[in-house]
């Protein structure tokens, strides 16, 4: 469903109760896109806010599914503008909402910047929204940022995978089953944004062990299939350095 004709912002369900909000943008490097994920439940969560300037568009898209004031959690992988740039704007319109992030993010950034204290999650903690439950995985420096973490929604087996598998373009297709590793590694090859931590493979293996069925990417199409195999293929590609330009 297109929620703003001028911007092209749209919202579509990609798993039971999980909606992708997508806005295509034009950057100096070409066409790009920003995604946020709305989890509809007793305690609704928005994962990623998008940059602050996208706040009106994201709010409008949420309103097509539920009143934005109902949001209880505003989550994000790490402290960066496209992850949480509109955090305080959402806290202002959702009086019962709190930020959700890693303990490191809360310590070094969020509790200073956010208008309300964060609900900080440690590695392995589970956040219950109602029928949905999010298990938090600390992923420091994966793909970048000391404070990185990724939540796995256990009921739908959806990994909210942040900047992993970033795809350029407008991200028009909400959910695909085709190859996203090739396009995402091509994007990384041109603009390598990975920290290349020594334990990257081990962190990706931990995520793969959860056997995700859906990968909710922050940039590009969400993906459905054998998530474990795709995460292991990403680990092999990063380890081999096959996407890094000379």
Secondary structure by P-SEA (a helix, b strand, c coil): cccccccccccccccccbbbbbbbbbccccccbbbbbbbbccbbbbcccccccaaaaaaaaaaacccccccccccccccccccccaaaaaaaacccbbbbbcaaaaacccccccccccccccccbbbbcccbbbbbbbbcccccccbbbbbbbccccccccccccccccccccccccccaaaaaaaaaaaccccccccaaaaaaaaaaaaccccccccccbbbbcaaaaaaaaaaaaaaacccccc
